[in-house]
C-alpha cells in the first residue's frame, strides 16, 4: 500500500511561492504580454487551473485585465 502524504502538514506551498516568486519586473513583462495578447479578443474570464499558488491569477486580477475565476 502506498504511503499517504499529508500536504497540509508541510510548507511546500510557501517554498514553491518563494522559489517561483513573480518579481515586479517579471510581473510588468507578463502584464504587458497579456494586455497585448488579449487586445481585440472578447475575453471575459480566465481560469487559473493548475498546480501552484495562483501567481498569474493574482497578476491578472491586479492589472484588472479580465475577471478571474
N, C-alpha and C positions, 0 to 999 in steps of 0.2 A: 504494500500500500504506500503511495507517495506521502511524503511528509507535508503537512499543511503549513502554509506560510501566512503569518499574521501581518499583513501590510500595515495595518493601523498601529502596530506596536513598534514601528520603525520611523526613522527620519528620512526616508527615501525621497519624499516629495520636496522637503527642504533642500536636500543635497542636489536634487535634479534642478530645482529652481535656481540655486546659486550657480551651478555649473553652466546652465543654459540661459543665464540672465540676458535679457534684452536691454542692452545699454541704450542710452539716449541717442547716441549716434546711429546705432543699428536700427532703432525704432524709427528714426527720421527717414532712413533709406527705405525701410519696408513700407512706411506710411505713404511716401511719395510713389513707390511702385504700385501699391494698392489703389491709390487715387487715380493714377494713370490707367491702370487696367480696368477699373470699374467705370470710368468715364464713358458715357453713352450707352451703358447697359442698364436695364431695368432690374437692378438687384435690390431686393427689399430686406433680405436677411441672409446672414451667413451662419452656418452651423459649424462650430469648432468641435469636431469629432475626432478624438484620437487619444493618445496616451501622452500625458504631460500635465502642465499646470495652467494651461489656458492663456499663455502669454500673448498669443496673437489675437485671441478674442478680446483681451483687455486692451490691446493696442487699437483694434478696430473700434471698440467702444469709446475709448478716449478721443480718437480722431473724429468721432461722430460720422463715420463713413456710411454705415448701414446698421440696422438693428441686429443684435447678436442674440442667438437663441442657444 
